[in-house]
Amino acid sequence: MDLMKLISEVLLDTEAVLFTKESATERFGKTTFSDDVDIDFAVQITNESAIPKLLRLANEYQFYLYPISTGNNWGYGSIQNTPIDGPRVVVDLSALKSITLNNKKAGLVTVQPGVTQQDLFDFLQENDWPFMVPVTGAGPHCSILGNALERGYGITPRTDHFAAVNALKAYLPHPNLCHTKFESAVSALDGSSNDYIDKTFKWGLGPYIDGLFTQSNFGIVTEMTIRLAPKPKHFSAFYLQVFDSEKFTDAVALIEQTLLESDGIVGSINLMDRRRLVSMVAQNPNGQGQHSVMTDRQVEAIASEQRLPHWMIVGTIYGSKKVVSVTQKQFKRRAKNLGQLNFSNSWLINVAKFVVNLPLPSIAAIDKIKAQLNTLDEGIEIMLGKPNQVALPLAYWRNPRVEADKSNDLVPDRDKCGLLWYAPLIKMSPEVLTDFVAFIRKTTPKYGIEPLVTFTNLKHDCIDSTVPLVFDLENPEAVSSAHQCLNELFIEGCKKGFVPYRINVTQQAVLPADDIFWQTTTLLKQAIDPNGILAPNRYNP
């Protein structure tokens, strides 16, 4: 079957751009944890009308469609590389970039898959909408819609990004249903044709189906309406440096109490260990391409030079001037005797910024402080919903070929960075978290992986930890070790109750099919996609 000829005969030039096998593999086959994935063909959709035509062809001629938004799912991957009996076709939705402003008072915005964090930020600025973009550490060029469908989260007030999704529309792969766009019952009944009620009320009428399109292969989502968080009248970030490693338990208790008592005022809180901080402020002392972890002596030397604590707590406070002030005072009282506390609106930080920006000769100590303050400013931008690349240099920490220069676009898969993620959910308990830290620090060094620990505290009772497995992608031994490391973390972590909320495409293909949950999803998949044409094995063993 000449797939390119078949598709080109059906799709109009105004509906899509076609890519041959070689160009498709080069453009869409890169990952941060494997060799390039072979893509038989790719279609970049420029008009939605091409999607039902593609679904009909795939059902009739049995080839497989892999929809992507912007394709920047670094560390998790977008395209399955498991063997399948038929051509593998990427459906690139990045050219669908429409943004519709629905209601300025409510902050309701409808976006297509290609709308990036930067696109939405620029659009809100141009239209004078005082709302924050639901940013992530993945950077300015990643899809808003794609992140929400992966159930991603961020540090702005609407931390859970799919929770902020009120409505979506999609095309189903079923041969009898693929011709018409799926929408909620409320949308179908709304005779006003503007879908306002559907876009306002998340739950709709009847069974809630929208959630089935998250972390799944049940449809191609072409638009999503999200409720944005308004820009706060006042804001402050807090930075608590805990220099005594024995106070980890107290730090966890502080975070739990703060999130419990200041829900809606304090956003998510990050808790980072010393090694993670070292990776943010220093070059790898072993060299970018070395397959070995830092010694305790190396970590101590860098920490001493940079004055890094054992643990750093970073969080945000949003609200009126009075609310921010009162919350700061409460947090300061709770954090007493834990470590050194600074707020982003403090006179000390503002004076430091003023001094280092004076036209003085370059001095190493001043330059170092200036770099740290610049990173601080980038972190504050993220907290206020302005996308940037502050978190992306992490992916380059063991890349001996490309330096992370934030003055240019950082694209980890293009630059052959090695990166995988271990992202488990953990009970908010000092004892459990202490066990988790020990588990990471014992396991990852066995495979030459640096134990970099970050906790993102979204609620007072449950924590997500994002542990990056950073390695040299062009070192076969390092690649193999990273996958072995992730496998042990996953298997042994589950035994301890550390259950991932998100896994990569390789892991998705080997989920336990005999569990009742996956049996149920298999039945749903068979009903919605009887020919199995849409992203085989994606969260569906």
C-alpha positions as CSV (number, residue, x, y, z in Angstrom):
1,M,0.0,0.0,0.0
2,D,1.3,3.4,-1.0
3,L,0.2,5.2,2.1
4,M,1.4,8.7,1.0
5,K,-0.5,8.4,-2.2
6,L,-3.6,7.0,-0.5
7,I,-3.8,9.9,2.0
8,S,-2.8,12.6,-0.5
9,E,-5.7,11.5,-2.7
10,V,-8.2,12.1,0.1
11,L,-6.8,15.1,1.9
12,L,-6.8,18.6,0.3
13,D,-3.8,20.8,0.2
14,T,-5.7,23.2,2.5
15,E,-6.3,20.5,5.1
16,A,-2.8,19.0,5.7
17,V,0.9,18.9,5.0
18,L,2.4,15.4,4.4
19,F,5.8,14.1,5.5
20,T,7.5,11.1,4.0
21,K,9.1,8.3,6.2
22,E,12.5,9.9,6.3
23,S,11.3,13.4,7.1
24,A,8.6,12.2,9.5
25,T,11.1,10.1,11.5
26,E,13.5,13.1,11.6
27,R,10.8,15.5,12.7
28,F,8.7,13.4,15.0
29,G,10.7,10.3,16.0
30,K,13.1,11.8,18.5
31,T,12.9,11.0,22.3
32,T,15.0,11.7,25.3
33,F,15.4,8.0,26.2
34,S,15.8,6.0,23.0
35,D,17.0,5.8,19.5
36,D,14.7,7.6,17.0
37,V,11.3,5.9,16.6
38,D,10.6,4.9,13.0
39,I,7.6,6.8,11.6
40,D,6.2,5.5,8.4
41,F,4.4,8.7,7.6
42,A,3.2,12.0,9.1
43,V,0.3,14.3,8.5
44,Q,0.4,17.9,9.9
45,I,-3.3,18.9,10.2
46,T,-4.0,22.5,9.0
47,N,-7.7,22.1,9.0
48,E,-9.8,20.0,11.3
49,S,-11.8,18.6,8.4
50,A,-8.8,16.3,7.7
51,I,-9.2,14.4,10.9
52,P,-12.4,12.4,10.2
53,K,-11.1,11.6,6.8
54,L,-7.9,10.2,8.3
55,L,-9.8,8.2,10.9
56,R,-12.0,6.7,8.1
57,L,-8.9,5.7,6.1
58,A,-7.2,4.2,9.1
59,N,-10.2,2.0,9.8
60,E,-10.6,0.9,6.2
61,Y,-6.9,0.2,5.5
62,Q,-5.7,-0.7,9.0
63,F,-2.9,1.8,9.8
64,Y,-2.2,3.4,13.1
65,L,-2.6,7.1,14.1
66,Y,-0.5,8.7,16.8
67,P,-1.9,12.2,17.5
68,I,0.5,14.8,19.1
69,S,-0.1,18.4,20.1
70,T,3.4,20.0,20.0
71,G,5.3,16.7,20.5
72,N,7.3,18.1,23.4
73,N,6.5,15.4,26.0
74,W,10.1,15.2,27.1
75,G,11.0,12.3,29.4
76,Y,7.7,10.5,28.7
77,G,7.6,10.3,24.9
78,S,4.8,10.8,22.5
79,I,5.0,7.8,20.1
80,Q,4.9,4.1,21.0
81,N,7.9,2.2,19.8
82,T,6.4,-1.3,20.5
83,P,6.1,-3.6,17.5
84,I,2.8,-3.3,15.6
85,D,1.5,-5.0,12.5
86,G,0.9,-2.0,10.2
87,P,2.2,1.5,9.3
88,R,2.7,4.1,12.1
89,V,1.4,7.5,11.2
90,V,1.9,10.7,13.3
91,V,-1.0,13.1,13.3
92,D,0.6,16.5,14.1
93,L,-1.9,19.0,15.5
94,S,0.6,21.8,16.2
95,A,-0.7,23.9,13.4
96,L,-4.1,24.2,15.0
97,K,-3.5,27.3,17.1
98,S,-6.9,29.0,17.5
99,I,-7.6,30.8,20.7
100,T,-11.1,32.0,21.6
101,L,-11.8,34.3,24.4
102,N,-15.2,33.3,25.8
103,N,-15.7,35.4,29.0
104,K,-13.3,38.0,30.4
105,K,-14.9,38.1,33.8
106,A,-14.8,34.4,34.2
107,G,-11.4,33.9,32.5
108,L,-12.8,31.3,30.1
109,V,-10.6,30.6,27.1
110,T,-10.9,27.9,24.4
111,V,-7.6,26.6,22.9
112,Q,-6.7,24.2,20.1
113,P,-3.8,21.6,20.5
114,G,-1.1,23.8,19.0
115,V,-1.5,26.6,21.4
116,T,1.6,26.8,23.5
117,Q,2.2,28.5,26.9
118,Q,3.9,31.4,25.1
119,D,1.1,31.7,22.5
120,L,-1.5,32.0,25.3
121,F,0.6,34.4,27.3
122,D,1.1,36.7,24.3
123,F,-2.6,36.5,23.4
124,L,-3.7,37.5,26.9
125,Q,-1.3,40.4,26.9
126,E,-2.4,41.6,23.5
127,N,-6.1,41.5,24.5
128,D,-5.5,42.9,28.0
129,W,-6.8,39.9,29.9
130,P,-5.5,39.9,33.5
131,F,-5.1,36.2,33.9
132,M,-2.3,33.7,34.4
133,V,-1.2,31.0,31.9
134,P,-1.2,27.5,33.5
135,V,2.6,27.2,33.0
136,T,4.8,24.2,33.6
137,G,8.6,23.7,33.8
138,A,8.5,22.2,30.3
139,G,8.8,25.7,28.9
140,P,7.2,28.2,26.5
141,H,6.8,26.0,23.5
142,C,4.7,23.2,25.0
143,S,1.0,22.7,24.5
144,I,-1.6,23.9,27.0
145,L,-4.1,21.2,25.8
146,G,-1.5,18.4,25.7
147,N,-0.4,19.1,29.3
148,A,-4.0,19.1,30.6
149,L,-4.7,15.8,28.8
150,E,-1.7,14.3,30.6
151,R,-3.2,15.6,33.8
152,G,-0.2,17.8,34.4
153,Y,0.1,20.4,37.1
154,G,2.0,23.7,37.9
155,I,2.8,26.1,40.6
156,T,0.1,28.8,39.8
157,P,-3.1,28.8,41.8
158,R,-4.9,26.4,39.5
159,T,-2.3,23.7,40.1
160,D,-4.3,20.8,38.7
161,H,-4.5,21.6,35.0
162,F,-7.3,19.2,34.0
163,A,-9.4,20.3,37.0
164,A,-9.4,23.7,35.3
165,V,-10.8,22.2,32.0
166,N,-14.5,22.8,31.7
167,A,-15.2,21.3,28.3
168,L,-13.6,19.6,25.3
169,K,-14.4,18.4,21.9
170,A,-12.9,15.4,20.1
171,Y,-13.1,12.9,17.2
172,L,-13.7,9.3,18.1
173,P,-11.9,6.5,16.2
174,H,-15.0,4.3,15.9
175,P,-15.8,3.8,12.2
176,N,-19.5,4.8,12.7
177,L,-18.7,7.8,14.9
178,C,-15.5,9.3,13.5
179,H,-17.4,11.6,11.0
180,T,-18.9,13.8,13.7
181,K,-17.1,15.7,16.4
182,F,-17.8,14.5,20.0
183,E,-19.3,17.0,22.3
184,S,-21.1,17.0,25.6
185,A,-24.9,16.5,25.9
186,V,-25.2,20.1,27.2
187,S,-23.4,21.4,24.1
188,A,-25.6,19.4,21.8
189,L,-28.8,20.6,23.5
190,D,-27.7,24.3,23.6
191,G,-29.8,26.0,20.9
192,S,-27.9,29.3,21.3
193,S,-24.9,27.8,19.3
194,N,-22.3,29.4,21.6
195,D,-21.8,26.5,24.0
196,Y,-21.6,29.0,26.9
197,I,-23.2,26.7,29.5
198,D,-21.0,23.7,28.4
199,K,-17.9,25.9,28.7
200,T,-18.9,27.2,32.1
201,F,-20.2,24.1,33.8
202,K,-17.6,21.3,33.9
203,W,-19.8,18.3,34.6
204,G,-22.5,18.6,31.9
205,L,-25.4,16.2,31.7
206,G,-25.4,12.5,32.0
207,P,-22.2,10.4,32.4
208,Y,-19.0,12.4,32.6
209,I,-17.1,11.3,29.6
210,D,-14.5,14.1,29.1
211,G,-12.2,12.5,31.6
212,L,-11.9,9.4,29.4
213,F,-9.8,11.5,27.0
214,T,-7.0,12.1,29.6
215,Q,-4.0,9.7,29.7
216,S,-5.8,7.5,27.1
217,N,-6.2,6.6,23.4
218,F,-9.9,7.2,23.2
219,G,-10.0,10.1,20.8
220,I,-8.3,13.0,19.1
221,V,-9.1,16.2,21.1
222,T,-9.3,19.3,19.0
223,E,-10.3,22.0,21.4
224,M,-10.5,22.6,25.2
225,T,-12.0,25.3,27.3
226,I,-10.1,26.2,30.5
227,R,-10.8,28.5,33.4
228,L,-7.8,30.6,34.0
229,A,-6.7,32.0,37.3
230,P,-6.8,35.8,37.6
231,K,-3.6,37.7,38.2
232,P,-3.4,38.4,41.9
233,K,-3.6,41.9,43.2
234,H,-0.6,41.0,45.4
235,F,1.9,38.2,45.4
236,S,4.9,36.9,47.4
237,A,7.1,33.9,47.0
238,F,8.8,32.4,50.1
239,Y,12.1,30.7,50.2
240,L,13.0,28.7,53.3
241,Q,16.5,27.3,53.5
242,V,16.8,24.4,55.9
243,F,20.5,23.9,56.7
244,D,20.0,21.2,59.3
245,S,19.3,17.9,57.7
246,E,17.7,16.6,60.9
247,K,14.9,19.1,60.5
248,F,13.4,17.4,57.4
249,T,10.5,16.1,59.5
250,D,9.7,19.6,60.8
251,A,9.9,21.0,57.2
252,V,7.3,18.4,56.0
253,A,5.1,19.2,59.0
254,L,5.3,22.9,58.1
255,I,4.3,22.3,54.5
256,E,1.4,20.1,55.6
257,Q,0.1,22.7,58.0
258,T,0.5,25.6,55.5
259,L,-1.4,23.8,52.8
260,L,-4.2,22.7,55.2
261,E,-4.8,26.1,56.7
262,S,-4.1,28.3,53.7
263,D,-5.8,26.4,50.9
264,G,-6.6,28.8,48.0
265,I,-4.1,31.4,49.3
266,V,-0.9,29.4,49.1
267,G,-0.3,27.7,45.7
268,S,1.7,24.5,45.4
269,I,4.9,24.2,47.5
270,N,8.2,22.7,46.2
271,L,10.6,21.0,48.5
272,M,14.1,20.3,46.9
273,D,17.1,18.5,48.3
274,R,20.7,19.7,48.1
275,R,21.7,17.6,45.1
276,R,18.8,19.0,43.1
277,L,19.8,22.5,44.1
278,V,23.4,21.7,43.0
279,S,22.2,20.6,39.6
280,M,20.4,24.0,39.2
281,V,23.4,26.3,40.1
282,A,26.5,24.4,39.1
283,Q,28.1,22.4,36.3
284,N,28.4,18.7,36.7
285,P,31.7,18.3,38.6
286,N,32.3,14.9,37.0
287,G,31.9,16.3,33.5
288,Q,28.8,16.3,31.4
289,G,29.3,12.9,29.8
290,Q,30.4,10.9,32.9
291,H,28.2,8.0,34.0
292,S,28.8,8.5,37.8
293,V,27.2,10.3,40.7
294,M,28.7,13.2,42.7
295,T,30.5,12.2,45.9
296,D,29.3,13.6,49.2
297,R,32.5,15.6,49.3
298,Q,31.8,17.1,45.9
299,V,28.3,18.0,46.9
300,E,29.5,19.5,50.2
301,A,32.1,21.6,48.4
302,I,29.6,23.1,45.9
303,A,27.0,23.6,48.6
304,S,29.5,25.4,50.8
305,E,30.6,27.6,47.9
306,Q,27.1,28.4,46.9
307,R,25.7,28.4,50.4
308,L,23.1,25.7,49.6
309,P,20.9,24.2,52.3
310,H,20.1,20.5,52.8
311,W,16.4,21.3,51.8
312,M,14.8,24.3,50.1
313,I,11.1,25.1,50.5
314,V,9.7,27.3,47.8
315,G,6.0,28.4,47.6
316,T,3.7,31.2,46.6
317,I,1.1,33.4,48.3
318,Y,-1.7,35.1,46.3
319,G,-4.4,37.5,47.4
320,S,-5.1,41.0,48.6
321,K,-2.3,43.0,50.2
322,K,-3.7,42.3,53.7
323,V,-4.1,38.6,53.0
324,V,-0.6,38.3,51.7
325,S,0.8,40.2,54.6
326,V,-1.0,38.1,57.2
327,T,-0.1,34.8,55.5
328,Q,3.5,35.8,55.4
329,K,3.5,36.5,59.1
330,Q,1.8,33.2,59.8
331,F,4.3,31.3,57.7
332,K,7.2,33.2,59.3
333,R,5.9,32.2,62.8
334,R,5.5,28.6,61.8
335,A,9.0,28.5,60.2
336,K,10.7,29.9,63.2
337,N,14.0,28.0,64.0
338,L,13.7,25.9,60.8
339,G,16.2,27.9,58.7
340,Q,16.7,31.1,56.8
341,L,13.5,32.5,55.4
342,N,13.2,35.2,52.7
343,F,10.2,36.6,50.8
344,S,10.4,37.8,47.2
345,N,9.0,41.2,48.2
346,S,11.5,41.7,51.1
347,W,13.7,44.7,51.3
348,L,16.8,42.5,51.4
349,I,16.2,40.9,48.0
350,N,15.2,44.3,46.5
351,V,18.4,45.9,47.8
352,A,20.5,43.0,46.5
353,K,18.9,43.4,43.0
354,F,19.6,47.1,43.1
355,V,23.3,46.7,44.1
356,V,24.2,43.9,41.6
357,N,22.6,45.9,38.7
358,L,24.8,49.0,39.3
359,P,27.4,49.6,36.6
360,L,30.3,48.0,38.5
361,P,33.3,46.1,37.2
362,S,32.8,42.4,36.8
363,I,33.6,40.6,40.1
364,A,33.2,36.9,40.5
365,A,31.2,37.0,43.7
366,I,28.9,39.7,42.4
367,D,28.4,37.9,39.1
368,K,27.4,34.7,41.1
369,I,24.9,36.6,43.1
370,K,23.5,38.3,40.0
371,A,23.0,34.9,38.3
372,Q,21.2,33.6,41.4
373,L,18.9,36.6,41.4
374,N,18.2,36.2,37.7
375,T,17.2,32.6,38.4
376,L,15.0,33.9,41.2
377,D,13.3,36.3,38.9
378,E,12.6,33.5,36.4
379,G,11.1,31.4,39.1
380,I,8.8,34.3,40.1
381,E,7.8,34.7,36.5
382,I,6.7,31.1,36.4
383,M,4.7,31.6,39.7
384,L,2.9,34.5,38.1
385,G,2.0,32.6,35.0
386,K,4.7,33.8,32.6
387,P,6.4,30.9,30.7
388,N,10.1,30.7,30.5
389,Q,13.0,28.1,30.3
390,V,14.1,28.2,33.9
391,A,13.7,24.5,34.5
392,L,14.9,23.2,31.1
393,P,18.7,23.2,31.8
394,L,18.3,20.2,34.0
395,A,17.9,18.0,30.9
396,Y,21.3,19.1,29.7
397,W,23.2,18.4,32.9
398,R,24.8,15.2,31.5
399,N,24.8,16.3,27.8
400,P,28.5,16.5,26.8
401,R,27.6,17.9,23.3
402,V,25.2,20.8,23.9
403,E,25.4,23.5,26.6
404,A,22.1,24.8,28.1
405,D,22.1,28.3,26.8
406,K,18.7,29.9,27.8
407,S,19.2,32.8,25.3
408,N,18.3,30.2,22.7
409,D,15.4,27.8,22.5
410,L,16.1,24.6,24.5
411,V,14.8,21.5,22.9
412,P,16.0,18.4,24.8
413,D,15.1,15.7,22.3
414,R,16.5,17.7,19.4
415,D,19.7,18.3,21.4
416,K,20.0,14.6,22.3
417,C,19.6,15.0,26.1
418,G,19.0,11.9,28.1
419,L,16.0,12.2,30.4
420,L,13.4,10.0,32.0
421,W,11.0,10.8,34.9
422,Y,10.0,8.8,38.0
423,A,6.9,10.6,39.3
424,P,5.2,8.8,42.1
425,L,2.4,10.0,44.5
426,I,3.3,9.7,48.2
427,K,1.4,10.0,51.4
428,M,2.1,13.3,53.2
429,S,3.9,11.8,56.2
430,P,7.3,12.7,57.5
431,E,8.1,9.0,58.1
432,V,6.9,7.9,54.6
433,L,8.8,10.7,52.9
434,T,11.9,10.0,54.9
435,D,11.6,6.4,53.6
436,F,11.1,7.6,50.1
437,V,14.2,9.8,50.2
438,A,16.3,6.9,51.5
439,F,14.8,4.7,48.7
440,I,15.8,7.1,46.0
441,R,19.3,7.7,47.4
442,K,20.0,4.0,47.7
443,T,18.6,3.0,44.3
444,T,19.6,5.5,41.7
445,P,23.4,5.6,42.4
446,K,23.5,1.8,41.7
447,Y,22.8,2.7,38.0
448,G,25.0,5.8,37.9
449,I,22.0,8.1,38.2
450,E,22.2,11.2,40.4
451,P,19.6,11.1,43.2
452,L,17.9,14.4,42.6
453,V,14.7,14.8,44.7
454,T,11.9,17.3,44.3
455,F,8.6,17.1,46.1
456,T,5.7,19.1,44.7
457,N,3.1,19.5,47.4
458,L,-0.3,20.1,45.8
459,K,-2.5,19.2,48.8
460,H,-1.9,18.7,52.4
461,D,-2.4,14.9,52.3
462,C,-0.7,13.8,49.1
463,I,2.7,14.7,47.5
464,D,4.1,14.1,44.0
465,S,7.8,13.6,43.7
466,T,9.5,14.3,40.3
467,V,12.8,12.5,40.2
468,P,14.7,13.2,37.0
469,L,16.9,10.4,35.6
470,V,19.4,12.4,33.6
471,F,22.0,10.6,31.5
472,D,24.1,10.8,28.3
473,L,21.7,9.7,25.5
474,E,24.5,8.7,23.2
475,N,26.1,6.3,25.8
476,P,24.4,2.9,25.3
477,E,25.5,1.8,28.8
478,A,24.0,4.9,30.3
479,V,20.8,4.5,28.4
480,S,20.4,0.9,29.5
481,S,21.2,1.8,33.1
482,A,18.6,4.6,33.2
483,H,15.9,2.3,32.0
484,Q,16.9,-0.4,34.5
485,C,16.9,2.2,37.2
486,L,13.4,3.4,36.3
487,N,12.2,-0.2,36.2
488,E,13.5,-0.9,39.7
489,L,12.1,2.4,41.1
490,F,8.7,1.6,39.6
491,I,8.5,-2.0,40.8
492,E,10.0,-1.6,44.3
493,G,8.4,1.8,44.8
494,C,4.9,0.3,44.2
495,K,5.6,-2.3,46.9
496,K,6.3,0.6,49.3
497,G,3.1,2.5,48.2
498,F,4.9,5.0,45.9
499,V,2.5,4.8,42.9
500,P,3.3,6.9,39.7
501,Y,0.7,9.2,38.5
502,R,2.2,9.3,35.0
503,I,4.5,6.9,33.1
504,N,6.3,6.9,29.8
505,V,5.3,5.2,26.6
506,T,7.5,2.2,27.1
507,Q,6.0,1.5,30.5
508,Q,2.4,2.1,29.2
509,A,2.8,-0.9,26.8
510,V,3.5,-3.4,29.7
511,L,0.8,-2.5,32.2
512,P,-0.8,-5.5,34.0
513,A,-3.7,-6.3,31.7
514,D,-5.3,-8.7,34.2
515,D,-6.2,-5.9,36.7
516,I,-9.9,-5.0,36.9
517,F,-9.1,-1.4,36.0
518,W,-7.2,-2.3,32.9
519,Q,-9.7,-4.9,31.9
520,T,-12.3,-2.2,32.1
521,T,-10.3,0.2,30.0
522,T,-9.7,-2.5,27.5
523,L,-13.5,-3.0,27.1
524,L,-14.0,0.7,26.7
525,K,-11.2,0.8,24.1
526,Q,-12.7,-2.0,22.1
527,A,-16.1,-0.3,22.1
528,I,-14.8,3.1,21.1
529,D,-12.0,1.9,18.8
530,P,-12.9,-1.6,17.6
531,N,-10.1,-1.7,15.0
532,G,-7.5,-0.4,17.5
533,I,-6.3,2.3,15.1
534,L,-5.6,5.0,17.6
535,A,-2.2,5.0,19.5
536,P,-2.1,1.3,20.3
537,N,-0.9,0.5,23.9
538,R,-1.2,4.1,25.1
539,Y,-2.3,3.6,28.7
540,N,-4.0,0.5,27.5
541,P,-2.1,-2.9,27.8
